[in-house]
Amino acid sequence: MKKAIIQYLEQLQVSGITELYRTKTSKHSDSDSAIAFADKAEVLAEKKEAYKDCRKCQLWTGRDKFVYGEGNPEAVCMVIGEGPGAQENLQGRPFVGEAGHLLDKMLIAIKIKRDEVYIANIVKCRPPNNREPEQVERLACLPYLMEQIEIIQPRIFLLMGRVAAQTLLQSNQPMKVLREKPHDFLGRQAYVTYHPAALLRNPDWKKEAWIDLQKFQVVYTALQQET
């Protein structure tokens, strides 16, 4: 945990982020929750606007729109993928193409509405021809994601695909191993399953993804009941 915090702070420092947002202390009253929700939504909107012209790596050259992320500012879960595709680049929203439609179905299958979670990617601009983001591109963009996590304070993560999992978990293990058990990420549980785009290319993997989602659902439901 200490190592993760140190790495997190170093990543923010390199990116030029010098201030961290903290949620107001709440006694869990309805009014307090509403204020916290509004504050987080406002901060996320401000960050999205501030970063939309980012040129920290070469991915900006193919950018139509900066795909910051979207969803519930008070989300219990953050869903994190690899990077924007063609439709995401055009619309400025994560997971809205064919893979996005499949993600919606995957969430519905475990009784989660899209607007319950917060959805983001490792990189915020589309890699050419949907290639994997290079290491330098991931490192340039990662502080934005880490800052989103700091603002939202999710209690669990669902990592979609090998790139997201290996990047955040700092692992070179294959998907077969990454999917076997939950991982510790910033002191919270992170579950790994296949990226919806990979499932569209390999429909036979859907059975395994369903097993992953059911494991995740048990823990997510328990966390929801605690709130």
C-alpha positions as CSV (number, residue, x, y, z in Angstrom):
1,M,0.0,0.0,0.0
2,K,2.8,2.4,0.9
3,K,4.5,1.7,-2.4
4,A,1.3,2.4,-4.3
5,I,0.8,5.7,-2.6
6,I,4.4,6.8,-3.3
7,Q,4.1,5.9,-6.9
8,Y,0.8,7.6,-7.1
9,L,2.2,10.9,-5.7
10,E,5.2,10.7,-8.0
11,Q,3.0,10.2,-11.0
12,L,0.9,13.3,-10.1
13,Q,4.1,15.4,-9.5
14,V,5.5,14.5,-13.0
15,S,2.2,15.4,-14.6
16,G,2.2,18.8,-13.0
17,I,-0.7,18.2,-10.7
18,T,0.1,19.9,-7.4
19,E,-3.3,19.8,-5.5
20,L,-5.5,16.9,-4.6
21,Y,-9.3,17.1,-4.2
22,R,-10.7,15.7,-0.9
23,T,-14.4,15.0,-0.3
24,K,-16.0,17.0,2.5
25,T,-16.4,15.1,5.8
26,S,-19.9,13.8,5.8
27,K,-22.1,12.4,8.6
28,H,-24.1,10.6,5.9
29,S,-27.1,12.9,5.9
30,D,-29.0,13.4,2.7
31,S,-28.0,17.0,2.4
32,D,-24.3,16.2,3.0
33,S,-24.3,13.5,0.3
34,A,-26.0,15.9,-2.1
35,I,-23.4,18.5,-1.5
36,A,-20.5,16.0,-1.9
37,F,-22.0,14.7,-5.1
38,A,-22.4,18.2,-6.6
39,D,-18.8,19.2,-5.6
40,K,-17.3,16.1,-7.2
41,A,-19.3,16.5,-10.4
42,E,-18.2,20.2,-10.6
43,V,-14.5,19.3,-10.0
44,L,-14.6,16.5,-12.6
45,A,-16.2,18.9,-15.1
46,E,-13.5,21.5,-14.4
47,K,-10.7,18.9,-14.8
48,K,-12.2,17.7,-18.1
49,E,-12.2,21.2,-19.5
50,A,-8.7,22.0,-18.2
51,Y,-7.1,18.9,-19.8
52,K,-9.0,18.7,-23.1
53,D,-6.1,20.2,-25.1
54,C,-3.5,18.0,-23.5
55,R,-0.3,17.4,-25.6
56,K,1.8,15.4,-23.2
57,C,2.2,12.6,-25.8
58,Q,1.7,12.2,-29.5
59,L,-1.8,10.7,-29.3
60,W,-3.2,14.3,-29.4
61,T,-2.3,14.5,-33.1
62,G,-5.2,12.0,-34.0
63,R,-7.6,13.4,-31.4
64,D,-11.1,14.7,-32.3
65,K,-12.2,14.8,-28.7
66,F,-10.5,14.2,-25.3
67,V,-12.3,11.3,-23.7
68,Y,-12.0,12.1,-20.0
69,G,-14.6,9.8,-18.5
70,E,-18.1,9.8,-17.3
71,G,-20.5,8.5,-14.8
72,N,-21.5,8.7,-11.1
73,P,-19.2,11.0,-9.2
74,E,-20.0,9.0,-6.0
75,A,-19.6,5.6,-7.7
76,V,-18.8,2.6,-5.6
77,C,-17.1,1.1,-8.7
78,M,-14.8,2.5,-11.4
79,V,-14.7,0.6,-14.6
80,I,-11.4,1.2,-16.4
81,G,-10.5,0.2,-19.9
82,E,-7.6,0.7,-22.3
83,G,-8.4,3.7,-24.5
84,P,-10.9,5.3,-26.8
85,G,-12.0,3.8,-30.1
86,A,-13.3,5.5,-33.2
87,Q,-16.8,6.4,-31.8
88,E,-15.4,7.4,-28.5
89,N,-13.0,9.8,-30.2
90,L,-15.8,11.3,-32.2
91,Q,-18.2,11.7,-29.2
92,G,-15.8,12.4,-26.4
93,R,-17.4,9.6,-24.3
94,P,-15.9,6.3,-23.1
95,F,-17.3,3.0,-24.3
96,V,-20.0,4.2,-26.7
97,G,-19.1,2.1,-29.7
98,E,-19.9,-1.6,-30.3
99,A,-17.7,-2.6,-27.4
100,G,-19.5,0.0,-25.3
101,H,-22.8,-1.5,-26.1
102,L,-21.5,-4.9,-25.0
103,L,-20.2,-3.3,-21.8
104,D,-23.7,-2.0,-21.0
105,K,-25.1,-5.5,-21.5
106,M,-22.4,-7.0,-19.2
107,L,-23.2,-4.6,-16.5
108,I,-26.9,-5.1,-16.8
109,A,-26.3,-8.9,-16.6
110,I,-25.0,-8.4,-13.0
111,K,-27.8,-5.8,-12.2
112,I,-25.7,-2.7,-12.5
113,K,-26.8,0.3,-14.5
114,R,-24.2,2.2,-16.5
115,D,-24.9,5.5,-14.6
116,E,-24.2,3.8,-11.3
117,V,-20.5,3.5,-12.0
118,Y,-17.8,5.8,-13.3
119,I,-16.1,4.7,-16.6
120,A,-12.7,5.8,-17.7
121,N,-9.7,4.6,-19.7
122,I,-5.9,4.4,-19.1
123,V,-5.4,6.9,-22.0
124,K,-7.8,9.7,-22.9
125,C,-7.0,9.9,-26.6
126,R,-7.4,7.3,-29.3
127,P,-4.3,5.4,-30.3
128,P,-3.9,5.1,-34.2
129,N,-5.8,2.2,-35.6
130,N,-6.8,1.1,-32.1
131,R,-3.3,-0.2,-31.3
132,E,-2.3,-0.7,-27.7
133,P,-1.1,2.6,-26.1
134,E,2.6,2.6,-25.7
135,Q,4.3,2.8,-22.3
136,V,5.2,6.5,-22.7
137,E,1.6,7.3,-23.6
138,R,0.2,5.4,-20.6
139,L,2.6,7.1,-18.2
140,A,1.8,10.6,-19.7
141,C,-2.0,10.0,-19.2
142,L,-2.1,7.9,-16.0
143,P,-2.0,10.9,-13.6
144,Y,-5.3,12.0,-15.0
145,L,-6.8,8.7,-14.1
146,M,-5.2,8.6,-10.7
147,E,-6.6,12.1,-10.0
148,Q,-10.1,10.9,-11.0
149,I,-9.7,8.0,-8.5
150,E,-8.7,10.5,-5.8
151,I,-11.8,12.6,-6.5
152,I,-14.4,9.8,-6.8
153,Q,-12.9,7.5,-4.1
154,P,-14.4,4.3,-5.5
155,R,-14.4,1.2,-3.3
156,I,-13.8,-1.4,-6.0
157,F,-12.4,-1.5,-9.5
158,L,-13.4,-3.5,-12.6
159,L,-10.5,-3.6,-15.0
160,M,-11.4,-4.4,-18.6
161,G,-8.7,-6.1,-20.5
162,R,-5.0,-6.9,-20.3
163,V,-3.6,-3.4,-20.9
164,A,-5.7,-1.8,-18.1
165,A,-4.9,-4.6,-15.7
166,Q,-1.1,-4.8,-16.4
167,T,-0.7,-1.1,-16.3
168,L,-2.5,-0.4,-13.0
169,L,-1.4,-3.6,-11.3
170,Q,2.2,-3.2,-12.6
171,S,2.2,-6.8,-13.8
172,N,3.3,-8.7,-16.9
173,Q,1.1,-11.7,-16.1
174,P,-1.3,-12.9,-18.8
175,M,-5.0,-12.6,-18.6
176,K,-5.4,-16.2,-17.4
177,V,-3.5,-15.4,-14.3
178,L,-4.8,-11.9,-13.8
179,R,-8.4,-13.1,-13.8
180,E,-7.8,-15.8,-11.2
181,K,-8.3,-13.7,-8.1
182,P,-9.0,-10.1,-7.0
183,H,-6.0,-7.8,-6.7
184,D,-5.1,-5.0,-4.3
185,F,-5.0,-1.6,-6.1
186,L,-4.5,1.5,-3.9
187,G,-5.9,-0.5,-0.9
188,R,-9.0,-1.6,-2.7
189,Q,-10.1,-4.7,-4.6
190,A,-9.6,-4.8,-8.3
191,Y,-11.2,-7.5,-10.5
192,V,-10.0,-8.3,-14.0
193,T,-12.0,-9.5,-17.0
194,Y,-11.8,-9.4,-20.7
195,H,-12.3,-6.1,-22.6
196,P,-15.6,-6.1,-24.5
197,A,-13.7,-5.5,-27.7
198,A,-11.8,-8.7,-27.1
199,L,-15.1,-10.5,-26.5
200,L,-16.4,-9.3,-29.8
201,R,-13.4,-10.8,-31.5
202,N,-13.4,-14.0,-29.4
203,P,-17.0,-14.9,-28.5
204,D,-15.9,-18.1,-26.9
205,W,-14.4,-16.0,-24.0
206,K,-17.8,-14.8,-23.0
207,K,-18.3,-17.8,-20.7
208,E,-15.2,-17.0,-18.8
209,A,-16.1,-13.3,-18.6
210,W,-19.4,-14.3,-17.2
211,I,-17.7,-16.2,-14.4
212,D,-15.5,-13.1,-13.7
213,L,-18.5,-10.8,-13.6
214,Q,-20.4,-13.1,-11.1
215,K,-17.4,-13.0,-8.7
216,F,-17.3,-9.3,-9.0
217,Q,-21.0,-8.9,-8.5
218,V,-20.9,-10.7,-5.1
219,V,-18.4,-8.2,-3.7
220,Y,-20.0,-5.2,-5.4
221,T,-23.4,-6.0,-4.0
222,A,-22.0,-6.3,-0.5
223,L,-20.3,-2.9,-0.8
224,Q,-23.6,-1.4,-2.1
225,Q,-25.5,-2.7,0.9
226,E,-22.9,-1.0,3.2
227,T,-23.5,2.4,1.8
